[in-house]
Amino acid sequence: MGNSSGSYMKGVAAIHRKYQVALKRAKSRQQVLNAYWKHKKESESLLARHLKDEMGEVKRIKGKMEYR
């Protein structure tokens, strides 16, 4: 998990940087909202991939254990 968790954190940091830049550049209320919706979509996508990777790890570990 160590490596995937690190890449997830880097991904989150990158998405937040992009979001903050977009907010600072926004000149209208609609641009602020658009920045948020894009940020939300990217965040949810990244989280979904991360959780999928973690579930794969859980299944690998579980598969090596004796069933009780």
Secondary structure as the mmCIF struct_conf table of DSSP 4:
data_model
#
loop_
_struct_conf.conf_type_id
_struct_conf.id
_struct_conf.beg_label_comp_id
_struct_conf.beg_label_asym_id
_struct_conf.beg_label_seq_id
_struct_conf.end_label_comp_id
_struct_conf.end_label_asym_id
_struct_conf.end_label_seq_id
HELX_RH_AL_P HELX_RH_AL_P1 GLY A 2 ARG A 25
BEND BEND1 SER A 28 SER A 28
HELX_RH_AL_P HELX_RH_AL_P2 ARG A 29 LYS A 64
BEND BEND2 MET A 65 MET A 65
HELX_LH_PP_P HELX_LH_PP_P1 GLU A 66 TYR A 67
#
